[in-house]
């Protein structure tokens, strides 16, 4: 198993010097800029790293200055914000930004996270969201320190058609794809946030699990609902009853992870998938996605699920299918490259 890069400067963006040294040294300008952008956006870099000889590659002085300024801007702009979002065309990244607490979610963070998810849902020009954590961890669950220091009774919205949920957005039924880029811990409520996503890209040293089992904190953000649907009741019971840690490759075998990537590359891999998804006709993709979710969670019978599929799919034939078929007859989309 790879050793997770550790931070050397906790009061700024978190650093991955070994990761950067191996991947940036000697690369081309275009490739280097891609790594810079990825590292800056995920908060996995600080100024000292940029200034070292590790990064004295084909970047011009102007380009290096630009990236230094970009890193300074990121550090200052995210300070004090527990949830950070960044738009990239039709894709938005949403990041938990409490690295000092392994991105554990408190009440304030839960509300901000819900607001960001709702903003994504209601913005028509955004097609895919990527959820990740800054500082080497996805999310360590609900902030138990806040729970332990609570003197008044904890007030939770018990009507699940309303929000926020304890972790924020976990009661949402999004109409557009959400991808989770998972590094470090995705445990307890953090696991439940990961289950909200359609796809989970998991770094090799990441750990998933129902760690709240050992503290007597129940799964109340969809864990007992989504986990059995995703991986089957038997495997879900193994995780729920034992609370044991699940590594990336076991998660992949379970179907809990969709991709396993090297440490430090989770966000970039998730963004690549998002960029692929937005190339497709969106109305058709969303209808198929919702039909699959309906058949899994809401349909009471095979017939009902099939009826939903045809009722919602048939209008798409005219709105997008005919145009797509016309492109096919001209040779578009028939090449081996996909999409």
C-alpha positions in Angstrom: 0.0 0.0 0.0 1.3 3.5 -0.8 2.2 5.8 2.0 -0.2 8.8 2.1 1.6 12.1 1.5 1.6 14.1 4.7 1.3 17.8 5.2 4.2 20.0 6.2 2.4 23.3 6.7 -1.0 23.0 8.4 -1.9 26.7 8.3 -2.0 26.9 4.5 -3.0 24.6 1.7 -2.0 21.0 2.4 1.0 19.7 0.5 1.9 16.6 -1.4 5.6 17.0 -2.1 6.4 13.4 -3.0 3.4 13.2 -5.3 4.4 16.4 -7.0 8.1 15.5 -7.3 7.3 12.2 -9.1 4.7 13.6 -11.4 5.8 17.1 -12.3 9.6 16.8 -12.6 10.5 16.8 -16.3 7.0 17.0 -17.7 5.9 19.3 -20.4 4.4 22.7 -19.9 0.9 21.6 -20.7 1.1 18.6 -18.4 2.7 20.6 -15.6 -0.1 23.2 -15.8 -2.7 20.4 -15.5 -1.0 19.2 -12.3 -0.7 22.7 -10.9 -4.4 23.3 -11.6 -5.4 20.0 -10.0 -3.3 20.5 -6.9 -4.2 24.1 -6.4 -7.9 23.4 -6.7 -7.9 20.6 -4.2 -5.8 22.6 -1.7 -3.0 20.0 -1.9 -0.1 22.4 -2.3 1.5 25.4 -0.7 3.9 28.1 -1.8 7.1 26.6 -0.5 6.6 23.6 -2.7 6.2 25.8 -5.8 9.4 27.7 -5.0 11.6 24.6 -4.7 13.8 23.2 -7.5 11.4 20.3 -7.9 9.3 22.4 -10.1 12.1 24.0 -12.1 10.9 22.4 -15.3 9.7 23.9 -18.7 7.5 26.4 -17.0 8.5 29.9 -18.0 9.0 32.5 -15.3 5.7 34.1 -16.2 3.8 30.8 -15.9 5.4 30.1 -12.5 4.5 33.5 -11.3 1.0 33.0 -12.4 0.7 29.7 -10.5 2.3 31.3 -7.4 -0.3 34.0 -7.5 -3.0 31.4 -8.0 -2.0 29.5 -5.0 -1.9 32.7 -2.8 -5.3 33.5 -4.1 -6.7 30.1 -3.2 -5.2 30.2 0.3 -6.7 33.6 1.1 -10.0 33.0 -0.6 -10.8 29.8 1.2 -9.7 30.8 4.7 -12.6 30.5 7.1 -14.9 28.8 4.6 -15.9 25.3 5.6 -17.3 24.5 2.2 -15.6 25.7 -1.0 -17.0 25.5 -4.5 -15.3 26.1 -7.9 -17.0 26.2 -11.2 -15.3 24.7 -14.3 -17.6 25.2 -17.2 -20.5 22.8 -16.8 -18.8 21.1 -13.8 -18.7 22.3 -10.3 -16.4 21.0 -7.5 -17.7 21.2 -4.0 -15.1 20.7 -1.2 -15.3 20.2 2.5 -12.7 22.5 4.0 -12.2 21.5 7.6 -8.8 19.7 7.3 -8.0 20.2 11.0 -10.9 18.0 11.7 -10.4 15.6 8.8 -13.4 17.4 7.3 -15.8 16.2 10.0 -19.1 18.0 9.5 -20.6 20.3 12.1 -24.0 22.0 12.0 -22.6 25.1 10.1 -20.8 23.0 7.6 -23.9 20.8 7.0 -25.9 23.8 6.2 -23.3 25.2 3.8 -22.9 21.9 2.1 -26.7 21.6 1.6 -26.8 25.1 0.1 -24.0 24.3 -2.3 -25.7 21.1 -3.4 -29.0 22.9 -3.9 -27.3 25.6 -5.9 -25.9 23.0 -8.2 -29.3 21.3 -8.5 -31.0 24.5 -9.5 -28.4 26.0 -11.8 -29.3 24.9 -15.4 -25.9 25.5 -16.8 -24.2 23.0 -14.4 -24.4 19.3 -15.4 -22.1 17.4 -13.0 -20.8 18.1 -9.5 -17.7 16.6 -7.9 -17.6 16.3 -4.1 -14.2 16.0 -2.3 -12.3 17.0 0.8 -9.4 19.4 1.2 -6.4 18.2 3.1 -6.1 14.5 2.4 -9.4 13.3 3.8 -12.9 13.1 2.2 -14.9 13.3 5.5 -14.6 11.7 8.9 -18.3 11.9 9.6 -20.2 14.2 12.0 -18.1 16.3 14.3 -18.4 14.3 17.6 -16.6 17.0 19.5 -19.5 19.3 18.7 -21.9 16.6 19.7 -20.1 15.9 23.0 -20.1 19.6 23.9 -23.8 20.0 23.2 -25.7 20.9 26.4 -29.2 21.4 24.9 -31.1 18.5 23.3 -30.0 18.0 19.7 -32.7 19.3 17.3 -33.0 17.3 14.2 -35.5 17.7 11.4 -37.4 14.4 11.5 -39.4 14.9 8.4 -37.1 13.5 5.8 -38.8 15.4 3.0 -37.3 18.5 4.5 -33.8 19.5 5.3 -31.1 19.8 6.3 -30.2 16.3 7.3 -27.5 16.0 10.1 -24.8 15.8 7.4 -26.5 18.4 5.2 -27.6 17.2 1.8 -28.0 13.5 2.4 -31.8 13.6 1.9 -31.6 15.2 -1.5 -32.7 13.4 -4.6 -30.5 15.1 -7.2 -31.6 15.2 -10.8 -28.0 15.5 -12.1 -24.9 13.3 -11.5 -22.7 13.7 -8.4 -19.3 12.1 -8.3 -17.4 11.7 -5.0 -13.6 11.9 -5.1 -12.5 10.0 -2.0 -9.1 10.2 -0.2 -8.2 9.4 3.3 -11.2 8.7 5.6 -14.7 8.4 4.3 -16.3 7.0 7.4 -19.5 7.2 9.4 -21.4 10.2 8.1 -18.6 10.7 5.6 -19.5 7.3 4.2 -23.1 8.3 4.0 -22.1 11.4 2.0 -20.2 9.2 -0.4 -23.2 7.0 -0.8 -25.2 10.1 -2.0 -23.0 10.2 -5.1 -23.7 8.3 -8.3 -20.0 7.3 -8.7 -17.2 7.0 -6.2 -13.5 7.5 -7.3 -11.4 6.1 -4.5 -7.7 6.6 -3.9 -5.6 3.5 -3.0 -5.0 4.3 0.6 -8.5 5.5 1.3 -10.5 3.9 4.1 -14.3 3.6 4.2 -16.4 2.2 7.1 -19.1 2.6 9.7 -16.7 3.9 12.3 -19.6 5.4 14.3 -20.4 1.8 15.4 -17.8 2.1 18.1 -19.3 5.3 19.6 -23.0 4.4 19.6 -23.9 7.0 16.9 -26.5 5.6 14.4 -26.6 5.9 10.7 -29.3 8.6 10.1 -28.1 10.1 6.8 -29.2 7.3 4.5 -26.5 4.7 5.3 -28.9 1.9 6.1 -30.9 2.7 3.0 -28.4 3.3 0.3 -25.6 0.9 1.4 -27.7 -2.4 1.0 -29.0 -1.2 -2.3 -25.5 -0.5 -3.6 -23.6 -3.6 -2.4 -26.3 -6.1 -1.2 -27.6 -6.8 2.3 -25.0 -9.3 3.3 -22.0 -7.1 2.6 -23.8 -4.1 4.0 -24.5 -6.0 7.2 -20.8 -6.9 7.5 -19.9 -3.2 7.4 -22.8 -2.0 9.6 -22.5 -4.7 12.3 -18.7 -4.8 12.6 -17.8 -1.2 11.8 -14.5 -2.5 10.3 -12.4 -0.5 7.9 -12.8 -1.2 4.2 -9.9 -0.5 1.9 -10.1 0.8 -1.7 -9.7 -2.6 -3.4 -12.2 -4.3 -1.2 -14.6 -1.4 -1.8 -14.1 -1.9 -5.6 -14.8 -5.6 -5.3 -18.0 -4.8 -3.3 -19.1 -2.3 -5.9 -18.8 0.5 -3.3 -16.0 2.1 -5.3 -16.3 2.6 -9.1 -12.7 3.4 -9.7 -9.5 3.0 -7.7 -6.7 5.5 -8.5 -3.2 6.3 -7.1 -3.1 8.6 -4.1 -3.3 12.2 -5.0 -5.2 11.6 -8.2 -8.8 11.1 -7.0 -10.0 14.6 -7.8 -8.4 14.7 -11.2 -9.8 11.3 -12.1 -13.3 12.4 -11.0 -13.1 15.5 -13.0 -12.1 13.5 -16.1 -15.2 11.4 -15.7 -17.3 14.5 -15.2 -15.9 16.0 -18.4 -16.8 12.8 -20.2 -20.3 12.8 -18.9 -21.1 16.4 -20.0 -20.2 15.5 -23.6 -23.3 13.4 -23.9 -26.9 14.6 -24.7 -27.9 15.6 -21.2 -31.7 15.1 -21.2 -31.3 11.5 -22.3 -28.6 10.8 -19.8 -30.6 12.3 -16.9 -33.8 10.4 -17.8 -31.9 7.1 -17.9 -30.3 7.9 -14.6 -33.6 8.7 -12.9 -35.2 5.6 -14.3 -32.5 3.4 -12.8 -32.9 5.1 -9.4 -36.7 4.8 -9.6 -36.5 1.1 -10.4 -34.1 0.6 -7.4 -35.8 2.6 -4.7 -39.4 3.4 -5.6 -40.9 0.9 -8.1 -43.1 -1.7 -6.4 -42.9 -4.1 -9.3 -41.1 -4.9 -12.5 -44.1 -3.7 -14.5 -44.2 -0.4 -12.7 -40.5 0.2 -13.3 -40.8 -0.7 -17.0 -43.8 1.7 -17.3 -41.8 4.5 -15.8 -38.9 3.8 -18.2 -41.1 4.0 -21.4 -43.2 7.0 -20.1 -40.1 9.1 -19.4 -37.9 7.8 -22.2 -40.3 8.1 -25.2 -40.3 11.9 -25.3 -36.5 11.9 -25.5 -36.6 10.1 -28.8 -37.9 13.2 -30.4 -36.1 15.8 -28.3 -32.6 14.2 -28.6 -32.8 10.8 -30.2 -33.7 11.8 -33.8 -30.9 14.4 -33.9 -28.5 11.8 -32.6 -29.5 9.3 -35.1 -29.0 11.8 -37.9 -25.5 12.4 -36.7 -24.9 8.7 -36.7 -25.9 8.4 -40.3 -23.2 11.0 -41.2 -20.5 9.0 -39.4 -20.4 11.1 -36.2 -19.9 9.0 -33.1 -19.0 5.8 -34.9 -15.2 6.1 -34.4 -13.5 3.9 -31.9 -12.7 6.8 -29.5 -15.3 7.1 -26.8 -17.3 9.2 -26.2 
